[in-house]
Amino acid sequence: MRRACMIGAMMAGLAFTIHTIPSYCRLASSARAVRQYLHTFDRSGKELSPVERLAFSLLLAKSDKDGSKL
């Protein structure tokens, strides 16, 4: 129980910090983009290994940040 309370307090602090520090905002935004692309690859039905899905998701998230389209 004490461990769960500590984890909850850390997550609340992290959530507050993410909204106040710009570098954490960018990190959270990048993580959301990678998670979105991973989910899209999962739904696509293509046979990709986990490493391939992660690599393509990172590449697509990076291209979104650069403003370029693949």
N, C-alpha and C positions, 0 to 999 in steps of 0.2 A: 504494500500500500504506500509506503513512504517513497519507494522508487518511482511509482506512478505519479505521485505528487511532484517529485523533483523533475521528472520528464515533462510534465504538464507546464510547470513554471518555466523551464528552459524553452519550450516551444512558444509560450506566450511572449517571453522576452525576445526570442528570435523573430517572431512575427512583428513585434513592435519595431525592432531594429531594422528590419527589411524595409519598412516604409519610411524610415528617417535617414538612412545612409545611402547615397546614390550608388555606390559600388555594389551594395547588397541588392538594390533594386535591379541592376543589370544582371546580376547573378540569378536572381529569382526569375527574371524574364527569360533568360537563356534556358534555365531548367524547365520552365513551362513549355517553351518551344520544342525542346528535345523530347519531353514527355508527350507532347501532342503528336509529333512525328512518329514516335515509337508506337503510340496507340493507332495511328493511321496505318502503319505497316502491319500491325497485328490484325486489323480489320480487313486488309487488302486480300488476304488469303494466299499471298505469294509465299513460296518456300524459301525463307531466308534464315540463316543462322542468327543467333542472338548477337554475335559480333558484327555481322553485316548490318542488322537493323540498327545497332548503336552507331556504327560508323556512318551510315546514310543519314541518320537522324542528326548527328553532330554536324555533318556537312550541310544539310539543309538549314539547320538553325543558324549556322555561321553565314550562309549565303543570304538569309533574311536580314541579318544584322548589317551586312555590307551593302545591302540594297541591290545586289545582283540577283538575277534569276537564272537558275540552271536549266 
